[in-house]
Structures are given as structure tokens and as C-alpha cells.
Amino acid sequence: MHEWDPSYFQILVIDDEKNICRTIKMVLEGEGYRVLTATNGDVGLDLVQSEVIDLVLLDLFLPGGPDGHSVLREIKRIDPDVEVIMISGHGKIEDAVQAVKQGAYSFIEKPLERELLLMSVEQSLEKRWLVRQMRSLEHERSEQYQMVGNTPSMQAIFRQIERVAPTDGWVLITGESGTGKELVARGIHEHSKRAGRPFVKVNCAAIPEELIESELFGHERGAFTGAVRTRQGEFERAHTGTIFLDEIGDMSPHAQAKVLRVLNSGEFSRVGGDRTLHVDVRVIAATNRDLEEDIRNERFREDLYFRLNVIPIEIPPLRERRDDIPLLLETFLNHYAQNYGYQLQTITPNAMKHLLQYAFPGNVRELKNLAERLAILGGPTIDVEDLPSHLQEKRAVIDIKSMGNRTLREVREEVERSYILLKLKENEWNISRTSDVLGIERTNLHKKMKSYNIQRPGSA
């Protein structure tokens, strides 16, 4: 017996007879499904491209445009995972066989019997549900290698994930860039009762201010110049699942107000629309900023902070859990060796000593990038000379005494600024290449350069 909520699925009915569309829509909505209708193949295909469709009930004979077989082939080209049930009032065995060969789940004849229709719909969606669950488990296994750590701080985070995941509690994850905030969010989602349902990541720092509403809440066709078709927003896509608001601290005050209203009510309207939509989502947010300081400086809404900060999880930087470096490096090297077909590598104690003394301002992401480089360029045994030049130099070793009486934040900022400047110079001030090396988004690098007043020589 399935465990999913019918409202999780959206069904599209394509039939040239309006009465048929109306009847099927009424029957399916009565069971809790969300239903869209189209009276020709072209409109139906537009909906498949613009909406998240789980199942299509497709009439075989569609006058005045592409027939059912053509529409079926195009649907499978757009999204092979969409289930399709063919329907016809005068179909033949050959038509049914051809449709199944083209990827249709089943073929039912008109006049449609209510019980047969509902049984076919449920069985096809059961298949889609199982496929999603299987992919979710595969995704979890593929990323689990990164969620490793034996230090007490990481073991405490693993215990938090185990306790928090089964609930619907909202979580605010804090930590520096590259510490693994998204992995923690995915871990919570994939060990929750919403596993197998959508996990939608929104990079709040990467969305331009003028597009934030459209991205989050969607828009109707014609809502603005360029809105050629209706588009679902990220909240709508995340319905019954989890929405991950990454870099929430970089969201503008205007966008914060919009998001707060949705979080409080669960309701919103698409841009250019007047229909109120309701979503059931679990919210996980993450930031590398000090939100409490941003609140004091009126850069972040206090009410939004308290709404999100139900369960706080703070991820320590890699320099504060150095004992995890050997385990992480071994895990990454083994992963890349398997992926690239290389032999397993070992690292000398001297090379490991250099790594343990390094600050890793890019955190686990920087270590992972380093592991890939070593896997590709290094030999069977990795020694000091195989490490990047900045890791071979003595200045890579942290001299605590030279830090004086500066605060922890001042030390962290000095290390980060110096390292960013070093990487920019090494990469000839190429922003894209430097951001890849640092393991951060280009937008994030630009913000850090502005914050630290780092300018390319000769620039205004």
C-alpha cells in the first residue's frame, strides 16, 4: 500500500473532448490529485515543459494537431520519467502495443470506468513513486562518502541529524563556506519521512533582486516581458518535500519580507496571478554570515531569523577538526580512484604533516578539490613535492604566537583575505578559475573581495 499523499502528484489530461477533460478532472480531484487539462497536443506539450507533471492521460486521436503517438514520443523526449496512460474510444490492439513500446504505462478504452481509471492512475504513480525513492537512495549513497568525521564535533552533528530528521522541525545551518552545509541539509531530508519527495535547493545569493519573486513563487504567462509560459516557483516545486534556502543571509530585505509571509502562512500567488496556492514544505536554511550581527546592523529581519532558527546546527571549520583530515582525504582519494579507474594512493607521513598544519580556509570543499588534483596528477605515493606550492612552503604552517591578542574573528578574516589574494594572484586574477580553486561561487568571491577591499592592480 502506498504511503504518499495524492496531492503530491500533478496529472495532465490531454483530450479534445472538453466533457471528457472535465469529467476526469472532477474524478481525480475528488481523490486529492492536482489536475491540469488541455484540449490539443500542442497545449499539452507546453504544459509538460512548463509544469512538473507526474502522469499524462493522453487521448490517442487528437484532431487538428499532432496525434497521440506523436505527443507520447515528444513527452518521453522532454521527460522520460513522466508516466503516460493512453486512452481511446476506438483503439485497436496494434495501437495499444505500439503505445506501450513507445513508453506508455498502459492503454485503457472509453467509456472510462471510474474504478479502472483510478486503479490505472494509482498503479502508474506507484511506479513513479518507487523510482523517485530509489533515486533518492542512490543519491544518498553517492554523496554519503563526504559526510565523514570521527571528531567529537562531527559525531555530535551526526547525532543531531538522526534526532532532527524524523521530525518536521525547521533547521538553520551555520558555518563557513565549504564546511558541508548542503550535505547536512540533504542528510536531514533523506532520513526524514519526506525522503523520496522533492529536495529543492535555492541559492539566495545567486538570484537577482528583480527575479526573486518569480524564482521563488513562479509566474503566470504574460506576467512580464519574456514570460511566454506559466512557470512553477521553487516553493511550488518543493511541495510535500523540503526547500533548502542556501545563503539566506544574502537575501535582500524586500525578498526577506516576501519569504516570511509564505513561511508564516504557507500560501502565495504566482507573479501575475490571483489564485492562492498552498504548499506543504519543510524549510532548511543555511548561511555563512553572522545573522545576529546582521540583525543589529538592520541587514536581516529579526522575525525571519526567529522563524527559521527553530533547530540550530553549527558546522565547525576544518581547522577546528584537523583530526578528520586523514579520514576525509583517504575517502576522497578512494572515491576519485574508483571514478577515474586509477590505483589507490597512499600519502607519506611528511605530506600529511604539512596538510595537518595548513589552515584550509576553503574547508572541506578545498580538501576535496585538492584530493581530486592529487588523484589525477599524483603517483601511487603522495609526498610533499606532490602538494601545491603553497602547502610545501613553511608559511603554510600556522604560527599561533604571531597572532598576538587579536580576536578569533580578526584572525580568521586575516587568513581568509590573505589566502584569497594569494589564489587570485596565482590564477592571474581570473575570477572563475579562482572561485573553482577556492570551492565557492563566483558571486560569493565577488562579495568577499568587496568586503576585504581586494582590487585587481590597475583597477579603479
C-alpha positions as CSV (number, residue, x, y, z in Angstrom):
1,M,0.0,0.0,0.0
2,H,1.4,3.4,-0.9
3,E,2.3,6.0,1.7
4,W,2.2,9.1,-0.4
5,D,-0.3,11.9,-0.4
6,P,-2.3,12.2,-3.7
7,S,-1.8,16.0,-3.6
8,Y,1.9,15.4,-4.1
9,F,1.2,14.4,-7.8
10,Q,0.1,16.6,-10.7
11,I,-1.8,14.9,-13.5
12,L,-2.3,16.3,-17.0
13,V,-5.3,15.2,-19.1
14,I,-5.0,15.8,-22.9
15,D,-8.3,15.1,-24.8
16,D,-10.0,17.1,-27.5
17,E,-13.4,16.5,-25.8
18,K,-14.0,19.1,-23.1
19,N,-16.5,17.0,-21.4
20,I,-14.0,14.1,-21.0
21,C,-11.4,16.5,-19.6
22,R,-14.0,17.9,-17.2
23,T,-15.2,14.5,-16.0
24,I,-11.7,13.1,-15.5
25,K,-10.6,16.2,-13.7
26,M,-13.6,16.0,-11.3
27,V,-13.0,12.3,-10.5
28,L,-9.2,12.7,-9.9
29,E,-9.5,15.9,-7.9
30,G,-12.1,14.1,-5.8
31,E,-9.4,11.7,-4.9
32,G,-7.0,14.6,-3.9
33,Y,-4.8,14.7,-7.1
34,R,-3.9,18.0,-8.7
35,V,-5.2,18.1,-12.3
36,L,-4.5,20.2,-15.4
37,T,-6.3,19.8,-18.8
38,A,-5.5,20.5,-22.4
39,T,-7.7,20.0,-25.5
40,N,-4.9,19.5,-28.0
41,G,-1.4,18.1,-28.2
42,D,0.5,21.4,-28.6
43,V,-1.1,23.0,-25.4
44,G,-0.4,19.7,-23.6
45,L,3.3,19.7,-24.5
46,D,3.6,23.3,-23.4
47,L,2.3,22.3,-20.0
48,V,4.7,19.3,-19.8
49,Q,7.6,21.7,-20.4
50,S,6.4,24.4,-18.0
51,E,4.9,22.4,-15.2
52,V,6.0,19.5,-13.1
53,I,3.9,16.7,-14.5
54,D,3.9,13.2,-13.0
55,L,1.3,11.5,-15.2
56,V,-0.4,12.2,-18.5
57,L,-3.8,10.8,-19.6
58,L,-3.4,11.1,-23.3
59,D,-6.1,10.6,-26.0
60,L,-4.9,8.6,-28.9
61,F,-6.8,10.6,-31.5
62,L,-6.3,14.3,-31.4
63,P,-7.6,16.2,-34.4
64,G,-6.1,19.5,-35.6
65,G,-2.6,18.8,-34.5
66,P,-0.1,16.0,-33.5
67,D,-1.8,12.7,-32.8
68,G,-1.4,10.8,-29.6
69,H,1.6,8.7,-30.7
70,S,3.5,11.9,-31.7
71,V,2.6,13.6,-28.4
72,L,3.7,10.5,-26.5
73,R,7.1,10.4,-28.2
74,E,7.6,14.1,-27.5
75,I,6.6,13.7,-23.8
76,K,9.2,11.0,-23.4
77,R,11.8,13.1,-25.1
78,I,11.1,16.1,-22.8
79,D,11.0,13.9,-19.6
80,P,11.3,10.1,-19.9
81,D,10.2,9.7,-16.3
82,V,6.7,11.1,-16.9
83,E,4.2,8.2,-16.9
84,V,1.6,8.2,-19.7
85,I,-1.7,6.3,-19.9
86,M,-3.2,6.2,-23.4
87,I,-7.0,6.4,-23.7
88,S,-9.2,5.9,-26.8
89,G,-12.8,5.2,-27.8
90,H,-11.9,3.2,-30.9
91,G,-8.4,1.9,-30.4
92,K,-7.0,-1.4,-31.7
93,I,-4.7,-4.0,-30.2
94,E,-2.0,-2.7,-32.5
95,D,-2.4,0.8,-31.2
96,A,-2.1,-0.4,-27.6
97,V,1.0,-2.5,-28.4
98,Q,2.7,0.5,-30.2
99,A,1.9,2.9,-27.4
100,V,3.5,0.5,-24.8
101,K,6.5,0.1,-27.0
102,Q,6.9,3.9,-27.1
103,G,6.9,4.1,-23.3
104,A,3.2,4.3,-22.3
105,Y,2.4,2.7,-18.9
106,S,-0.9,1.3,-20.1
107,F,-3.8,1.7,-22.5
108,I,-7.5,2.0,-21.4
109,E,-10.6,2.3,-23.6
110,K,-13.5,4.7,-23.5
111,P,-16.0,5.0,-22.0
112,L,-13.8,5.2,-19.0
113,E,-14.9,3.2,-15.9
114,R,-14.2,5.1,-12.7
115,E,-12.6,2.2,-10.8
116,L,-10.4,1.1,-13.7
117,L,-9.3,4.7,-14.2
118,L,-8.4,5.2,-10.6
119,M,-6.6,1.8,-10.4
120,S,-4.5,2.6,-13.5
121,V,-3.7,6.1,-12.2
122,E,-2.6,4.7,-8.8
123,Q,-0.5,1.9,-10.2
124,S,1.3,4.2,-12.6
125,L,2.0,6.7,-9.9
126,E,3.1,3.9,-7.6
127,K,5.8,3.2,-10.2
128,R,6.9,6.8,-10.3
129,W,7.0,7.0,-6.6
130,L,9.2,3.9,-6.3
131,V,11.6,5.2,-9.0
132,R,11.9,8.5,-7.1
133,Q,12.6,6.7,-3.8
134,M,15.2,4.5,-5.5
135,R,17.0,7.6,-7.0
136,S,16.9,9.3,-3.6
137,L,18.6,6.3,-2.0
138,E,21.2,6.2,-4.8
139,H,21.8,10.0,-4.4
140,E,22.2,9.4,-0.7
141,R,24.8,6.7,-1.2
142,S,26.7,8.7,-3.8
143,E,27.1,11.7,-1.5
144,Q,27.5,9.9,1.8
145,Y,31.2,9.5,1.3
146,Q,31.6,13.2,2.0
147,M,29.7,13.0,5.3
148,V,32.5,11.5,7.3
149,G,34.2,12.6,10.5
150,N,35.3,10.9,13.8
151,T,36.0,14.1,15.8
152,P,33.6,14.8,18.7
153,S,32.2,17.8,16.9
154,M,31.2,15.9,13.8
155,Q,29.8,13.0,15.8
156,A,27.6,15.5,17.6
157,I,26.3,16.8,14.3
158,F,25.6,13.2,13.1
159,R,23.6,12.7,16.3
160,Q,21.7,15.9,15.7
161,I,20.8,14.8,12.2
162,E,19.5,11.5,13.5
163,R,17.3,13.3,16.1
164,V,16.1,16.1,13.8
165,A,15.5,14.2,10.6
166,P,12.3,12.3,11.5
167,T,10.6,15.5,12.7
168,D,9.3,18.3,10.6
169,G,11.3,20.9,12.6
170,W,12.8,23.8,10.7
171,V,16.6,23.9,10.8
172,L,19.1,26.8,10.4
173,I,22.6,25.5,9.5
174,T,25.5,27.9,10.0
175,G,29.2,27.6,9.1
176,E,31.8,28.9,6.8
177,S,31.8,28.3,3.1
178,G,32.9,24.8,2.2
179,T,32.1,23.2,5.5
180,G,29.3,21.0,4.1
181,K,26.1,22.8,5.0
182,E,24.2,21.4,1.9
183,L,25.3,17.9,2.8
184,V,23.8,18.3,6.3
185,A,20.6,19.6,4.7
186,R,20.4,16.7,2.3
187,G,21.2,14.3,5.1
188,I,18.2,15.6,7.2
189,H,15.9,15.4,4.2
190,E,16.9,11.9,3.1
191,H,16.5,10.5,6.6
192,S,13.1,12.1,7.1
193,K,9.6,11.0,6.2
194,R,9.8,13.3,3.2
195,A,12.6,11.3,1.6
196,G,11.8,10.5,-2.0
197,R,9.9,13.7,-2.3
198,P,11.4,16.9,-3.8
199,F,14.6,18.4,-2.3
200,V,14.7,21.9,-3.8
201,K,17.9,24.0,-3.3
202,V,17.6,27.8,-3.7
203,N,20.9,29.8,-3.8
204,C,19.5,33.0,-2.4
205,A,22.8,34.8,-3.2
206,A,22.7,34.0,-6.9
207,I,19.2,35.2,-7.7
208,P,19.0,38.8,-9.0
209,E,16.7,41.1,-6.9
210,E,14.3,41.6,-9.8
211,L,13.8,37.9,-10.4
212,I,13.5,36.7,-6.8
213,E,9.7,36.6,-6.7
214,S,9.4,34.8,-10.0
215,E,12.1,32.2,-8.9
216,L,10.6,31.5,-5.6
217,F,6.8,31.8,-6.3
218,G,6.6,31.3,-10.1
219,H,4.7,33.4,-12.6
220,E,1.8,33.2,-15.0
221,R,2.2,33.5,-18.7
222,G,2.3,37.2,-19.8
223,A,3.1,38.4,-16.2
224,F,6.1,40.3,-17.6
225,T,8.1,40.7,-20.8
226,G,9.6,37.3,-21.5
227,A,7.1,35.3,-19.5
228,V,6.0,33.2,-22.5
229,R,4.6,30.4,-20.4
230,T,3.4,29.7,-16.9
231,R,6.3,28.7,-14.6
232,Q,6.3,27.0,-11.2
233,G,8.4,28.6,-8.5
234,E,10.7,26.8,-6.2
235,F,8.2,26.7,-3.3
236,E,5.7,25.0,-5.5
237,R,8.3,22.5,-6.8
238,A,9.1,21.6,-3.2
239,H,5.5,20.8,-2.3
240,T,5.4,17.9,0.2
241,G,9.2,17.9,0.3
242,T,12.0,20.1,1.6
243,I,13.1,23.6,0.4
244,F,16.7,24.4,1.2
245,L,17.3,28.2,1.3
246,D,21.1,28.4,1.0
247,E,22.9,31.7,1.7
248,I,19.7,33.1,3.3
249,G,21.7,35.9,4.8
250,D,22.4,37.3,1.4
251,M,18.7,37.8,0.5
252,S,17.6,41.4,0.2
253,P,15.2,42.9,2.8
254,H,12.4,43.0,0.2
255,A,12.8,39.3,-0.5
256,Q,13.0,38.5,3.2
257,A,9.6,40.1,3.7
258,K,8.1,38.1,0.9
259,V,9.6,34.8,2.2
260,L,8.5,35.5,5.7
261,R,4.9,35.8,4.6
262,V,5.0,32.5,2.8
263,L,6.7,30.8,5.8
264,N,4.0,32.1,8.2
265,S,1.0,31.1,6.1
266,G,2.2,28.5,3.6
267,E,0.3,30.5,0.9
268,F,1.3,32.6,-2.0
269,S,0.3,33.6,-5.5
270,R,2.4,33.4,-8.7
271,V,3.6,36.7,-10.1
272,G,0.8,38.0,-12.4
273,G,-1.7,35.5,-10.9
274,D,-4.6,35.9,-8.5
275,R,-5.0,32.2,-7.5
276,T,-3.8,31.5,-3.9
277,L,-1.6,28.4,-3.8
278,H,-0.9,26.4,-0.6
279,V,2.3,24.4,-0.1
280,D,3.4,21.9,2.5
281,V,7.2,22.2,2.8
282,R,9.9,21.7,5.4
283,V,12.3,24.6,5.5
284,I,16.0,24.2,6.0
285,A,18.1,27.4,5.7
286,A,21.9,27.9,5.7
287,T,24.2,30.8,5.9
288,N,27.9,31.6,6.4
289,R,27.1,35.0,7.8
290,D,26.6,36.1,11.5
291,L,22.9,36.7,11.3
292,E,22.7,38.1,14.8
293,E,25.2,40.8,13.9
294,D,23.2,41.4,10.6
295,I,20.1,41.9,12.7
296,R,21.9,44.5,14.9
297,N,23.0,46.3,11.7
298,E,19.5,46.0,10.2
299,R,20.6,43.8,7.3
300,F,18.4,40.9,8.3
301,R,14.9,40.7,9.7
302,E,14.8,39.6,13.3
303,D,11.3,38.0,12.9
304,L,12.6,35.9,9.9
305,Y,15.6,34.8,12.0
306,F,13.5,33.5,14.8
307,R,11.1,31.8,12.3
308,L,14.0,29.9,10.7
309,N,16.1,29.3,13.8
310,V,14.0,26.6,15.4
311,I,16.8,24.0,15.4
312,P,20.3,25.5,15.0
313,I,23.1,23.3,13.7
314,E,26.6,24.9,13.6
315,I,29.3,23.2,11.5
316,P,32.8,23.8,12.6
317,P,35.5,24.8,10.1
318,L,38.0,22.1,9.1
319,R,40.8,23.8,11.0
320,E,38.9,23.2,14.2
321,R,38.6,19.4,13.5
322,R,42.0,18.6,12.0
323,D,41.9,15.0,13.1
324,D,39.3,14.4,10.4
325,I,41.7,15.5,7.6
326,P,43.3,12.0,7.2
327,L,40.0,10.2,7.1
328,L,38.5,12.8,4.7
329,L,41.5,12.7,2.4
330,E,41.5,8.9,2.2
331,T,37.8,8.8,1.5
332,F,38.1,11.4,-1.3
333,L,41.2,9.7,-2.8
334,N,39.4,6.4,-2.9
335,H,36.3,7.9,-4.5
336,Y,38.3,9.6,-7.3
337,A,40.4,6.4,-7.8
338,Q,37.2,4.4,-8.3
339,N,35.6,7.1,-10.5
340,Y,38.7,7.5,-12.8
341,G,39.8,3.9,-12.7
342,Y,43.1,4.8,-11.0
343,Q,45.0,2.7,-8.5
344,L,44.6,3.5,-4.8
345,Q,47.1,6.0,-3.5
346,T,48.9,6.4,-0.1
347,I,50.2,9.6,1.4
348,T,53.5,9.9,3.3
349,P,53.6,11.0,7.0
350,N,55.6,14.0,6.0
351,A,53.0,15.1,3.4
352,M,50.2,14.5,5.9
353,K,52.1,16.6,8.5
354,H,52.0,19.6,6.0
355,L,48.3,19.1,5.5
356,L,47.6,18.9,9.2
357,Q,49.4,22.2,9.7
358,Y,47.5,24.0,7.0
359,A,44.6,26.3,7.8
360,F,42.3,25.2,4.9
361,P,40.3,28.4,4.6
362,G,38.2,26.7,1.9
363,N,37.4,24.0,4.4
364,V,36.3,20.5,3.3
365,R,35.5,21.7,-0.2
366,E,39.1,22.9,-0.6
367,L,40.4,19.5,0.7
368,K,38.1,17.7,-1.8
369,N,39.4,19.7,-4.7
370,L,43.0,19.0,-3.5
371,A,42.2,15.3,-3.4
372,E,40.9,15.3,-7.0
373,R,44.1,17.1,-8.1
374,L,46.3,14.6,-6.3
375,A,44.3,11.7,-7.6
376,I,44.9,12.9,-11.2
377,L,48.4,14.2,-11.0
378,G,49.9,12.3,-8.1
379,G,51.7,9.0,-8.2
380,P,51.0,5.8,-6.2
381,T,52.6,7.5,-3.2
382,I,51.9,11.2,-2.5
383,D,54.8,13.1,-0.9
384,V,55.4,16.7,-0.1
385,E,56.6,17.6,-3.6
386,D,53.2,16.4,-5.0
387,L,51.4,19.1,-2.9
388,P,50.6,22.5,-4.3
389,S,53.4,25.1,-3.8
390,H,51.6,27.0,-1.0
391,L,51.4,23.8,1.0
392,Q,55.1,23.0,0.6
393,E,56.2,26.3,2.0
394,K,56.9,26.9,5.6
395,R,54.5,29.7,5.8
396,A,51.7,27.2,5.3
397,V,52.4,26.2,8.9
398,I,50.2,28.3,11.3
399,D,52.3,30.3,13.8
400,I,49.9,30.8,16.7
401,K,52.3,33.1,18.6
402,S,52.4,35.6,15.7
403,M,48.7,36.2,16.0
404,G,49.1,38.4,19.1
405,N,46.0,39.4,21.0
406,R,43.7,39.6,18.0
407,T,40.2,38.2,18.3
408,L,39.3,34.9,16.6
409,R,37.2,36.8,14.0
410,E,40.1,39.1,13.2
411,V,42.5,36.1,12.8
412,R,40.0,34.3,10.6
413,E,39.5,37.3,8.4
414,E,43.2,37.9,8.0
415,V,43.8,34.3,7.0
416,E,40.9,34.4,4.6
417,R,41.9,37.7,3.0
418,S,45.5,36.6,2.5
419,Y,44.5,33.3,1.0
420,I,42.0,34.8,-1.4
421,L,44.6,37.4,-2.5
422,L,47.2,34.6,-3.0
423,K,44.8,32.5,-5.1
424,L,43.8,35.5,-7.2
425,K,47.5,36.2,-8.0
426,E,48.2,32.6,-8.7
427,N,45.3,32.5,-11.2
428,E,46.1,35.8,-12.8
429,W,43.0,37.4,-11.3
430,N,40.7,35.1,-13.2
431,I,37.6,35.1,-11.0
432,S,36.0,31.9,-12.4
433,R,39.2,29.9,-12.0
434,T,39.9,31.3,-8.6
435,S,36.4,30.5,-7.3
436,D,36.8,26.9,-8.5
437,V,40.1,26.6,-6.7
438,L,38.5,28.1,-3.5
439,G,35.4,25.9,-3.9
440,I,33.0,28.9,-3.7
441,E,30.5,30.5,-6.0
442,R,31.7,33.4,-8.2
443,T,29.1,35.7,-6.6
444,N,30.5,34.7,-3.1
445,L,34.1,35.5,-4.2
446,H,33.0,38.9,-5.5
447,K,31.3,39.7,-2.2
448,K,34.4,38.6,-0.2
449,M,36.7,40.8,-2.5
450,K,34.4,43.7,-1.9
451,S,34.3,43.1,1.9
452,Y,38.1,42.8,2.2
453,N,38.7,45.7,-0.3
454,I,40.6,43.4,-2.6
455,Q,41.1,45.1,-6.0
456,R,42.9,44.0,-9.1
457,P,46.0,46.1,-9.6
458,G,45.3,48.9,-12.0
459,S,41.5,48.8,-11.5
460,A,39.6,51.9,-10.3
